[in-house]
Amino acid sequence: WPTTGNRRIIMRKSTDGGNTYAPFVEVATTFDGFDIGIPSFNSRRAFIYVSAGAYRNASKNMVYAAWTDLSGDAGCTAAANEPGANVASTCKMRVFFARSTDGGATWSPKVKLNNQAGLNDQFSQWLAVDETTGAIGVIYQDTVGDPGRKKSDVWYQRSFDDGVTWSAAEKVTTAQTDETIAGADSGNQYGDYNGLSSYAGVLFPSWTDRRDGLREEIYTAKIVDPACTAPGV
């Protein structure tokens, strides 16, 4: 989980069905805390949260974590740098990833999955691990298709080598959503937690949007990964 007082990503592990937990382990540190104001999500603000997964077989004991945060580039390392409603701000929100190869005892340095050069924001990520193959999938909202930085699409990326390398981002949605239009903000309905399931090379993301200015609706799309054909790929 992300802390808000000291801006860290923390993990605790149980090996007895949740009866007891080992001391916490620091996965990474964050630049901002709790939520971030970006043009597409300025009134409600985009949460910093963690989605995680694990994969274990005779030779692997992997744990994975993904979250969103300020990019960490110059001028984008603290809450005071948040872009807010400023579409021209050079501060951006990005998806981060870290992995453990020893069951969560130690963690690799965090990396950005898709750090485009443009002034777009990524938020509301979700991660899933295919238990039949160990492949990792991540989805997230991204405003990369809108120069105005308000309309978002859902994109996804996959890793077939335990999170060492990632596929190029592919767009899932067939229409953008603009959640800044009049009447769109009715509380906390948009984006806070998207969903993703993955099994035998097939992924089903889930998200909500109001494409064409219509009501908020739930969507999914079947994604088939031809590269993921056999266990161990």
C-alpha positions, 0 to 999 in steps of 0.5 A: 500500500502507499503511505501518505505521511512519508510517501512510501510503497509498503508490503507485508507478507503472510505465509500462514493464510493471513494469521500473521504477517512479517515486518513491512518491506519498503518497495519504493518511495513516491514523489507525491502522496495520496492523490494528484491533480491533473487536467483530466482529473483535477476536481476529484484528483487521481489516487495513488494506489498499488495493484500487485500480483505474484507468480511462483513455480519451481524456479521463480518466486516473483512479486510485482507492484504497479502504481502511479505518481508524478514523473519524477523529472525536473520540476515534477518531484513534489505535490507543489509541482502538480499540473492541476488544471494547467494543460501546459505544465511540464509535470506529468503523471506516470505508471511505475513498476517494481518487482521482487525475485525473492518473494517480496524480501527485496525489490528492484528499483522502480521504473516507468513503463511508458514515459512518453515525451508529450504532456500527457498523463497516465492514471488509474492503472491495474496489474494482473498476472496470468497464473498459467504462464506468468505473463504480466499485464498492466492497463491504465488511462492515458490522455496521450491522444488528446492535445488538450490533456483531458480526454483519455483512453485505456491502454495496456502493456504486457511483459513475458520476461518477469517484468524485465521488458515490456511490450509497446503500449496498445490502445484498448478503447475505441472512443475517448472519454472526457470526464471534465464536461459539465455534469460529469463529476458526480462523486467518485465514479470514474477511474479510481480503480479499473480492473484486469483479469488474465488467464491462458493468454486472454485478458479482460480489462474493465473500466468506466467511461462516458464516451460521446457525453453519455452516462457513465457505463462499464466497458470491457474488451477481450484481448488475446495475446498470441505471444503467450501460447504455452506455460513458461512463455 
